Amino acid sequence: MARTPSNMLPLGTSAPDFNLYNTVTGEELSLEQARGDKATVVMFICNHCPFVIHVNEALVRLANTYQKQGVGFIAISSNDVENYPQDAPHLMKETAEKLGYPFPYL
């Protein structure tokens, strides 16, 4: 994993709305549609990342627990499928269904 400097936004900064393709349903989904009533967790994940593979089951448990309490969860893969073919949309869908993601995988 490359060490890349991060530009931290101040806590509490609102994310701008966006529309992305939901690999499971095949439809576009906006942040506004996926927001939780109390909070929203936006996760940047991908199929091939060893760290994500390690925590996948915990992410599912966490989402199942906190969605009931009004917390929305969204997973986004921002990878280039030409460089990372294992992160192609049809494989994202396969992963989401296999692991039982209770959140959209965009």
Sequence and secondary structure as in RCSB ss.txt:
>XXXX:A:sequence
MARTPSNMLPLGTSAPDFNLYNTVTGEELSLEQARGDKATVVMFICNHCPFVIHVNEALVRLANTYQKQGVGFIA
ISSNDVENYPQDAPHLMKETAEKLGYPFPYL
>XXXX:A:secstr
          TT      EEE TTTSSEEEHHHH  SSEEEEEE  SS HHHHHHHHHHHHHHHHHHTTTEEEEE
E    TTT GGG HHHHHHHHHHHT SS B 
